[in-house]
Amino acid sequence: MSAKGLGFKDRPLTEDEVRQIFTGAIEAAGLRGKRVVCLIPDSTRTCPLPVLFRLMCETAGAAAAKLDFIIALGTHPPMSEEAINLMLKIPASERKRKFGKFGVFNHRWDEPKELKHIGTIRADEVERISHCLLKEDVRVEINRRLGEYDQVVIIGPTFPHEVIGFSGGNKYFFPGI
């Protein structure tokens, strides 16, 4: 590995090298015995998600009391089970047999019962941050499932985005979930 980081300038990390990083990170994060949820991108974002999903299940899944995944759809349409399996590059039979104890859920932004209101941004604040383009209260809602977990982990890329500046990072929370 390079002296400055965990990667190389001339080649990608191997799956074994990524596994070593995951194992160390899981131990350092103190996930043992915790209920963990991973926020993952939908199929509109590119990253080595199949490898990252498998390694997270292998490492954190062995240590955590519970491990699930929420697809941070933002306002994209929900993914079918077939589309999820294709994105994770696992056949339905393997997903059920090998990964069946790990839930993989779509963020259902379009289902009010799936959301939890956590606050409101007042109209005067919305007016200030929108440079007077909008002046109304904005309800802040998140996926209700987050209340079932002790730890949230984001797994996914950060890329430039033509509409909102960049995708990834905190956007896995807002608008992701």
TIFITOR-410766 format. One record per atom (N, C-alpha, C): residue in one letter; x, y, z. Coordinates in steps of 0.2 Angstrom, whole numbers, plus 5000, padded with zeros to 4 digits. Atoms other than C-alpha are relative to their C-alpha. Example, Ala and Ser with C-alpha at 12.3 -4.5 7.8 and 13.67 -1.06 7.14 Angstrom:
BEGIN
a500449945000/a506249785039/a500450065000/s499649944999/s506849955036/s499650055003/
END
This chain:
BEGIN
m500449945000/m500050005000/m500450065000/s499749945001/s500550184997/s500250025007/a499949984993/a501350275012/a499550065002/k500449944998/k500150425011/k499249975001/g500750024999/g498550325010/g499949924999/l500250075001/l497650155007/l499949984993/g500150025007/g497750154988/g500750004997/f499449995004/f498950154974/f499950044994/k500149955005/k499250274960/k500049964993/d499950045006/d499550134947/d499549944999/r500550065000/r498150004951/r499550015005/p500550004995/p496549984960/p500249955005/l500050044995/l496449894976/l499749934998/t500250075001/t496249704976/t499449995005/e500550024996/e494749624984/e500249985007/d499750024993/d495849554998/d500350065004/e499749944997/e496649725001/e499450045003/v500649964998/v494849805002/v499849965007/r500350044995/r494349665014/r500550025007/q499649984995/q495849705025/q499850075003/i500249944998/i495349885026/i499350005003/f500650014997/f493549835029/f500049985007/t499950034993/t494049725044/t500350055005/g499749954995/g495149855052/g499550065001/a500549944999/a493749995049/a499449975005/i500650024996/i492349885057/i500349995007/e499850014993/e493449845072/e500150075003/a499949934997/a493950035074/a499350035001/a500649974999/a492150085072/a499649975006/g500450034994/g491549975087/g499349984998/l500650025002/l490149895077/l499749945003/r500250064997/r490149735087/r499450015005/g500650014996/g488449695094/g499550064999/k500549945001/k487649855087/k499649984994/r500450005005/r486249875075/r500250054995/v499749955005/v486949945059/v499650004993/v500349995007/v486150015043/v500550034996/c499549975005/c487150055027/c499550034995/l500449965006/l486450185015/l500449994994/i499650015006/i486950134998/i499650034994/p500349965005/p486650214981/p499549954996/d500450045005/d485350154968/d500449994994/s499650025006/s485850094951/s500250064995/t499849945004/t486050274944/t500750035002/r499349984998/r487750294953/r500449944999/t499650055001/t489250194949/t500549995006/c499550014995/c490450114962/c500049925000/p499950084999/p491049934966/p499549975005/l500550024995/l489449904976/l500049935001/p500150074999/p489349714973/p500649985005/v499450024996/v491149694981/v499950035007/l500149974994/l490749824995/l499449975004/f500650034997/f489049744999/f500249935003/r499750074998/r489849565000/r500450015006/l499549994995/l491249635011/l499750025006/m500349984995/m490149725022/m499649955004/c500350064997/c489049575025/c500549955003/e499550054997/e490549465028/e500450035006/t499649984994/t491449585040/t499550035006/a500449974995/a490149695049/a499449955001/g500550054999/g488849555047/g500249955005/a499850054995/a489849445057/a500150035007/a499949974994/a490149575071/a499350035003/a500549964997/a488549675072/a499449955002/a500650044998/a486949615080/a499550004994/k500549995005/k485949675065/k500350044994/l499749965006/l486549735047/l499550004995/d500549995006/d485349805034/d500350054996/f499849955005/f485449915019/f499450044998/i500549965003/i484350055013/i500350034994/i499849975006/i484450114995/i499850075000/a500249924999/a484550304996/a499850024993/l500349985007/l483450334981/l499950074999/g500349935001/g483050514985/g499350004997/t500750015002/t481550534974/t500049964993/h500050055006/h482050404961/h499549955001/p500550054999/p480750264958/p500449945004/p499750064997/p480950104969/p500349954996/m499750055004/m481949964963/m499749945001/s500350074999/s481249794960/s500549955003/e499650054997/e481949644968/e500549974995/e499650025006/e482649594951/e500650054999/a499649945001/a483449764949/a500650005005/i499550004995/i484249754966/i500549955000/n499650065001/n484949584963/n500550014995/l499649985005/l485649644947/l500650055002/m499549954998/m486449794955/m500549975005/l499550034995/l487249694969/l500449944996/k499750055004/k487749564955/k499949935004/i500250064997/i486949414965/i499449974998/p500750045002/p485649284959/p499650005006/a500550004995/a484049284969/a500149945005/s499950054995/s484449114976/s500650015004/e499449994996/e486149164982/e499850065005/r500249954995/r485349324990/r499649975005/k500450034995/k484149224999/k500449955005/r499650054997/r485349085004/r500550035004/k499449974997/k486949185008/k499950075004/f500149944997/f486249355012/f499350025002/g500649994998/g484549325018/g499850035006/k500149974994/k484749385035/k500150085000/f499949935000/f485249555029/f499550044995/g500649975003/g483749665024/g500350064995/v499849955005/v483949775008/v499350034998/f500749975000/f482549905008/f500150064995/n500149945004/n482050044995/n499850055005/h500349944996/h481850215003/h499450024997/r500649995003/r480050245000/r499850075002/w500249935000/w479950434999/w499350024999/d500749995003/d478250414991/d499549975005/e500550034995/e477450325006/e500150045007/p500049964994/p477050445020/p500149965007/k500050044994/k476950305033/k500849975001/e499350025000/e478850265029/e500450055002/l499649944998/l479450435034/l499850025007/k500049974993/k479750515051/k500150085000/h499949935000/h479550705053/h500550015006/i499549994994/i481050765063/i500150085001/g500049934999/g480850955061/g499850044994/t500249955005/t480451105051/t500550054999/i499549945001/i481551235043/i499550064999/r500449955000/r480651395046/r500050044993/a500049965006/a480151505031/a500550054999/d499549955000/d481251645036/d500749974998/e499450035001/e482751525036/e500149984992/v500050025007/v482251455019/v500150064995/e499949945004/e482151625012/e500750025000/r499349985000/r483851665018/r500549964996/i499550045004/i484751515011/i499849994993/s500250015007/s483751514995/s500150074996/h499949945003/h484251694992/h499450034997/c500649985002/c482451744992/c499649974995/l500350035005/l481951624979/l499349965003/l500550044997/l480751524991/l499950035007/k500249984993/k479851585007/k499449965003/e500650054997/e478851435015/e500449955005/d499750054996/d479151315029/d500149944996/v499850065003/v479951155024/v500149955005/r499950064996/r479650995033/r500649964999/v499450045001/v481150885036/v499849935002/e500250074999/e480750695035/e500549964998/i499550055002/i481850545035/i499749935000/n500250065000/n481650365033/n499949975007/r500250024993/r480750295048/r500549945003/r499550054998/r481950145048/r500650025004/l499449984996/l483350245055/l500049995007/g500150014993/g482650235072/g500149935003/e499950074998/e482950045072/e500749985001/y499350015000/y484850065072/y500450045004/d499649964995/d486250115083/d500550044995/q499549985004/q487450155068/q499850014993/v500149995007/v487350225051/v500650004996/v499450005004/v488650195038/v499850014992/i500249985007/i488650275020/i500549964996/i499650045004/i489350155007/i499850034993/g500249985007/g489450244990/g500550064998/p499549955003/p490350374979/p499850075001/t500149925000/t490450564979/t500250024993/f499849985007/f490350634961/f499750074999/p500349935002/p490050804953/p499349984997/h500750015002/h488150814949/h499850074996/e500249955004/e487450924935/e499450055003/v500549964998/v485950984945/v500250035007/i499949984993/i486450994964/i500750005002/g499349994998/g488351014963/g500449945001/f499750064999/f488850844969/f499549955003/s500450054997/s488050674974/s500449965005/g499650034994/g488550574989/g500150045006/g499949974994/g489150615006/g499350015004/n500649984996/n487750705016/n499449994996/k500650005004/k486550695001/k499849925001/y500350074999/y486350505006/y499550015005/f500549984995/f485350585020/f499550044997/f500449955002/f484550735012/f500250014993/p500750035000/p483750694999/p500049935000/g500050075001/g484350514999/g499549965004/i500550044995/i483350445014/i499650055004/
END
